[in-house]
Amino acid sequence: MLEEWQTSWKNGDTGRKIFNIMPSVSLRPTNWIREDVIFFSQHGPFPAYLKRFHLSDSDYCSCGEIGTALHYATECIYTVSWHMRKPAPNFEQEKGRQ
């Protein structure tokens, strides 16, 4: 069963951002907190996510840029005090993929 799950995870079309972080499946739970899951999956109260599911009319942040988790964490002028260093370019390429 675990082998079948791993094959499905490896060849899947969804969850690629998380797959890049955790490429192997496991029956052991992770120690991620809720905020980590929201940030890395980008499934949270971000304009880009809400628009994708027709829960908002706009995917833009108040600053005028597309409102993704990465945007708020690295470049938004309204969240400067929480900024972190931008990830490596290979992660940036994943940013545009849905």
Buried (B, 14 or more C-beta within 10 A) or exposed (E): EEEEEBEEBEEEEEEEBBBEEEEEBEEEEEEBEEEEEBBBBBBBEBBBBBBBEEEBEEBBBEEEBBBBBBBBBBBBEEBEEEEEEEEEEEEEEEBEEE
